[in-house]
């Protein structure tokens, strides 16, 4: 089923607008914006920065490493690297050092044994970062990847955990809906957005995913089967190289296709697993499905949050088109991505008839995937159609997020897994998708892929 003609015209206009905005942005940067030389993050030389959260926590519990030494090491790394990447926007170094001293003091008093400490505080003494107000797109990904943090917390309504994780070569997990609370996020999701919004872990080492998810989920962990033993040879693997093609999205890079084929070949020849190539024809409606579902009311009748209203901060209404004109003249207080999102929201309003049509497509695709995966299958799919793009380029391809956004609509758990670097030193990766509440399968595969393909690559190692 093709989208209605009027909808296709609107999407084409927005696609064209995205290209124009991107060109204007790049021109503005070239003519008057700050100049950035090509720089590479310095390699990590401090051994404490190369340990997973699980390993660090164990050493701290065993009193073999002091928490203050770990915190001091990360503070130094942040001071060295963050001026380049700008991934952390709020420093709290003095407070962190006080907290580290308190941890060391508690451990020195030996009030609890190691087993008790692990059960009560599995990450006691481990530094972490949190996506500021859950609003920064990419900051958490580069912060963790640059070894400025051990583990991080992100949010995902269309790929905001998985895309930064992919671009930066780390692990990112979008849990099954309803497992991890979204409390504290801004804006508060409403309507169908509430069912698609997820909070999840981001990390350099796959072994941190499960314990992080346990902590973040709280009582919601009962919905998952994280204690189940997973035998990789018993998992049924399905894979698909791309969504079938769309003029609104980039073609999948050959590097990513070759990386996926390498994974499939390994699974078949080395692991001896069952691997099947599939063609899910309805995946080509990913973008239309995401847009339609985001515009819908929730089961409780709540309206979705309007981004343009948030821009006005409950004050004077914002006119996105006028702000675009002002931005081109250097007079708007808003960023171009926020203006573009407001324009997208304003132009694409699906009525009930369109919603019903695409809701039927969504339900059919969901049924097809869930039946295919059951409780013993995973689906391998590109994390993005291209490797990490340069600044402003995403504005010319505003709809590429559909490769991740579709799984928010479908409500399935997904883990983005790094697969090493391409010839230019840019991260490769893949999404591992499972049926509802089968997060343990995607995480188990992520751990295997890390051992097999190397996982996170330390900054500065690529020459």
C-alpha positions, 0 to 999 in steps of 0.5 A: 500500500503506497502512502496517499498522493498528498502525503507523498507530496508533503514528504517530498517537500520536507525532504527538499526543505531538509536538503536546503536547510542543510546547504544553508547550514553548511554555507553559514558555517563556511562563511562565518561559523567557527572553524574546526580542524580535523582532530583525533581524540588522544588514546587512553593511557590510564588503565582505570579508564579501560575497565567495564563498569562491572569490573570497576565495581568489583575492584572497588568492592574488594578495596583493590581500587579506591573510588576517588582514584577512579573519579579523578582519572575520569575528571582528568580525561573529561578535562582533556577531551571534552573541550573537543567533543562538547559531550558533557554540558554540566560539570559537577567534579567537586560533588563527585569527589565528595561522593567518591570519598564517602564511598571509600569511607564506607568501604573502609568501615567494612560494614558489608561484605562483598556479596552484600555490596554487589546485591545492594549497589552493583555499580557502587563507586562507578562514574556514569553520565546521564543525557541532560534532561534526556534532550541531547542527541549524541552527547551521551554517545560520544562521551562514553565512546571517548572514555569520558564515562564508563556507562550512560543513560539515554532515551529513545523515541526514534533511535536516540539511544541507538543512532548515537551509539552506532555513530560512536561505536558503542553499545546501546539498548532500547528495552521492551516498552514498559520495563524501564520508567521514563520518569524525569524525561522532558518533555513528558511523552503523551499520546502514542509517543508514550508507548514508543518512548524508552529509557535505556543503557549505553556503554562501551562493554557489553557485559554492562548491559544486563546489570545496568538494565536490572538497576534501571528497570527496578520492579519492571525487571520481572517482565524480562528473562535476564536469568535465562541461559542463552545458547547461541546455537539454538537461536534462529537468526533472520537478516535483511540488508535494507528496507527495500529502498525509498527516495526519502532515505539514503541507500545503505552504505556498501560498508554496512552491507558487507559488515552484515554479510560478514556477520551472517557468514560467521554465524553460519560457518563458525557458529553453525547457527540457523540464519535466514534472509528475509524480505519484510515488504512492509518495512518500506513504510517505516517512516510513514508508520513512525510519523503516523503513530507519533501523531496519534492519541494514546489509549487513554485519549491523551494528545501527543506533546506538540514540539512547537508548543515547547519551543514557545515555553508556554509563552508567545507562539512560535511560527516555525516558517518565520523562524526559518527565515530569521535563522537564515539571517542569523536572527533566530534564537532556535537551532535549525534542527528544532525549527525543522522538527517543528516544520515537520510536525506542522506539515504532516498531520494525519487524519483518522482515515490515514491513521487507520490505514497505517495502523493496519500496516503496523499491526500486520508487520508487528504480527509478522515479526513477532510470529517469525521471531517467537521466543528464540529468534533475533532479527539483524537489521542496519542501525542506520543507512550510512556510517557516521555523517559529518555535521549538518549532513543529517539535515539533508537526510532528515528521514534516515532515522526510520531504520531505528524508529520503526522498532519504537513503533513496533515496541520491540527490544533492540540492541545496537552492536558495534562491529569494528571500523571501516577503512576510514576509521568510522564505526560499523554496527548492526541492530539486533531485534527480538520479540517482546520482552526477549531482551536477554536474547539481543544482549546475549548476541551483543556479548557474542558479537563483542568477543567475535568482532572486537566491540568498542575501539579505543579512541586514537588507535586507528591510524 
